Amino acid sequence: METFVFKMPILRGSTKIIDIFDENHNRVGSIQRIYRNKLEKIIDFISNDAVFVNVQAFDTSNNLVCKVKEKISIKTMIRSKWEGKSINLGDFWVFDKTIIKTNPKLQIEIPEKNKIFTIHKDFADKRVFIKNNGGKIVAEIKYDKPVPPQTITIQMKSGDMHYLDVACLYYLFIVYC
């Protein structure tokens, strides 16, 4: 079981590069929220909300490993949808499957590999779980305190996903939900 740690920025709309460290405090990668253009950033700033959420992850050599960008259309005004590309997972889709706002849920579909993962959080729980379609926990992510800056701890429970993909998807989940 591997453990990775990173600190969330204080500002929710920050585009600061966030370094990810392993249990020996060695830098093993980074994640970053991005905006595709200045209009997205202005709308997010004015609305004080996460209207547009795009995230990318880099390895130690600053090579792009995972990128998730929001699909914008009339249909996604109600339920968001993201398109992702990863070295480890391949092409994938992320769908908002939240029914009750206190229990947010995202579904990751990888059509090429015929795999489905879910990311969910229960009400008043510090932990976020990523599970495969068999219900097995792939990763458990938790934070240390409810106010920023939070220290996020990722515990990898299986080898179904790469830790940079998990960090990228968790960042998307926590900023969006």
Secondary structure as the mmCIF struct_conf table of DSSP 4:
data_model
#
loop_
_struct_conf.conf_type_id
_struct_conf.id
_struct_conf.beg_label_comp_id
_struct_conf.beg_label_asym_id
_struct_conf.beg_label_seq_id
_struct_conf.end_label_comp_id
_struct_conf.end_label_asym_id
_struct_conf.end_label_seq_id
STRN STRN1 GLU A 2 LYS A 7
BEND BEND1 ILE A 10 LEU A 11
TURN_TY1_P TURN_TY1_P1 ARG A 12 GLY A 13
STRN STRN2 ILE A 18 ASP A 22
TURN_TY1_P TURN_TY1_P2 GLU A 23 ASN A 24
BEND BEND2 HIS A 25 HIS A 25
STRN STRN3 ARG A 27 ILE A 34
BEND BEND3 ARG A 36 ASN A 37
HELX_RH_AL_P HELX_RH_AL_P1 LYS A 38 SER A 47
TURN_TY1_P TURN_TY1_P3 ASN A 48 ASN A 48
BEND BEND4 ASP A 49 ASP A 49
BEND BEND5 VAL A 51 PHE A 52
STRN STRN4 ASN A 54 PHE A 58
TURN_TY1_P TURN_TY1_P4 THR A 60 SER A 61
STRN STRN5 LEU A 64 GLU A 70
BEND BEND6 SER A 73 ILE A 74
HELX_RH_3T_P HELX_RH_3T_P1 LYS A 75 MET A 77
TURN_TY1_P TURN_TY1_P5 ILE A 78 ILE A 78
BEND BEND7 ARG A 79 ARG A 79
STRN STRN6 LYS A 81 SER A 86
TURN_TY1_P TURN_TY1_P6 ILE A 87 LEU A 89
STRN STRN7 GLY A 90 ASP A 96
BEND BEND8 ILE A 99 ILE A 100
TURN_TY1_P TURN_TY1_P7 LYS A 101 THR A 102
BEND BEND9 ASN A 103 ASN A 103
STRN STRN8 LYS A 105 ILE A 110
TURN_TY1_P TURN_TY1_P8 PRO A 111 ASN A 114
STRN STRN9 LYS A 115 LYS A 121
TURN_TY1_P TURN_TY1_P9 PHE A 123 ALA A 124
BEND BEND10 LYS A 126 LYS A 126
STRN STRN10 ARG A 127 ASN A 132
TURN_TY1_P TURN_TY1_P10 ASN A 133 GLY A 134
BEND BEND11 GLY A 135 GLY A 135
STRN STRN11 ILE A 137 TYR A 143
BEND BEND12 ASP A 144 ASP A 144
BEND BEND13 PRO A 146 PRO A 149
HELX_LH_PP_P HELX_LH_PP_P1 GLN A 150 GLN A 150
STRN STRN12 THR A 151 MET A 156
BEND BEND14 SER A 158 MET A 161
HELX_RH_AL_P HELX_RH_AL_P2 TYR A 163 TYR A 176
#
